[in-house]
């Protein structure tokens, strides 16, 4: 009898301690070498994510508020825009529909991207709140809290870096183009004095 009571107590304790998914969060920021207004224009542009996020290869507008994102692995996400505030330079969104676990292993996600001035540069803060893909107890591999956090952290960080690198790449391309034009224009003069033309 005692052993039966002890076993029942242990099983009850196990059920009490077992729990479903816990809320996860991602908070990342980066400085971009451009004005806040210029960065905001890129972020707030309809389907602009496809222009600066390395993981997003295409974006299709679905109605006024939804965007279908196609990722590099071919999987898709349906993103619903909840708010675009020019005054606060903030975009709030959430994932909707059935989320493909190969796109992001989450069951739900709400995010916000905010731009603010940081001197002559821009600071971009990207936050997300979400739950893992498996909403019951004892999630299978790839659908647990750690997998969800790693995936969302990676997606956000890569997006911020792409936003920063996109600006730098554009600036580098512009500089290279300007130098090339000067070299072409002055090449006869360089040759006449025996100088090599710059590449």
Residue pairs with C-beta under 8 A, 6 or more apart in sequence:
18 137
18 138
19 137
20 135
20 136
20 137
21 107
21 131
21 132
21 134
21 135
21 139
21 145
22 131
22 145
23 129
23 130
23 131
24 129
24 130
24 131
24 132
24 145
24 148
24 149
24 152
25 127
25 128
25 129
25 130
26 126
26 127
26 128
26 130
26 149
26 152
26 153
26 156
27 125
27 126
27 127
28 125
28 126
28 127
28 153
28 156
28 157
28 160
29 123
29 124
29 125
29 126
29 160
30 123
30 124
30 160
30 161
30 163
30 164
31 118
31 121
31 122
31 123
31 124
31 164
32 39
32 121
32 122
32 123
32 124
32 163
32 164
32 167
33 121
33 164
33 167
33 168
33 171
34 121
34 122
34 167
35 117
35 120
35 121
35 122
36 89
36 115
36 116
36 117
36 118
36 122
36 123
38 122
39 115
39 122
39 124
39 163
39 167
40 86
40 89
40 115
40 122
42 48
42 51
42 52
42 163
42 166
43 52
43 89
43 91
43 113
43 115
43 124
43 163
44 84
44 86
44 89
44 91
45 51
46 61
46 67
47 59
47 60
47 61
47 67
48 59
49 56
49 59
49 67
49 69
49 79
49 159
50 56
50 57
50 58
50 59
50 69
51 166
52 159
52 162
52 163
52 166
53 158
53 159
53 162
53 163
54 72
54 158
54 159
54 161
54 162
55 71
55 72
55 155
55 158
55 159
56 69
56 70
56 71
56 72
57 70
57 71
57 72
58 69
58 70
59 67
59 68
59 69
59 70
60 67
60 68
60 70
61 67
62 68
62 78
65 80
65 81
65 82
66 78
66 79
66 80
66 81
66 96
67 78
67 79
67 80
67 81
68 76
68 77
68 78
68 79
69 76
69 77
69 78
69 79
70 76
71 77
71 103
73 102
73 103
75 100
75 102
75 103
76 100
76 103
77 95
77 99
77 100
77 103
77 104
78 95
78 96
78 97
79 93
79 94
79 95
79 96
80 93
80 94
80 95
80 96
81 91
81 92
81 93
82 92
82 93
82 94
82 110
83 90
83 91
83 92
84 90
84 91
84 92
85 91
85 92
88 114
89 114
89 115
89 116
90 112
90 113
90 114
90 115
91 112
91 113
91 114
92 110
92 111
92 112
93 110
93 111
93 112
93 113
94 108
94 109
94 110
94 111
95 104
95 106
95 108
95 109
99 106
99 107
99 108
99 109
99 133
101 133
101 142
101 143
104 148
104 151
104 152
104 155
105 132
105 133
105 142
105 143
105 147
105 148
105 151
106 130
106 131
106 132
106 133
106 148
106 151
106 152
107 130
107 131
107 132
107 133
107 134
107 135
108 130
108 131
109 128
109 129
109 130
109 131
109 152
110 128
110 129
110 130
111 126
111 127
111 128
111 129
112 126
112 127
112 128
113 124
113 125
113 126
114 124
114 125
114 126
114 127
115 122
115 123
115 124
116 122
116 123
116 125
117 123
124 160
124 163
126 156
126 159
126 160
128 152
128 156
130 148
130 152
131 148
132 139
132 143
132 144
132 145
132 147
132 148
133 139
133 142
133 143
133 147
133 148
134 140
134 143
134 144
139 145
141 147
179 198
183 190
183 197
183 198
183 199
187 197
190 196
190 197
190 198
191 197
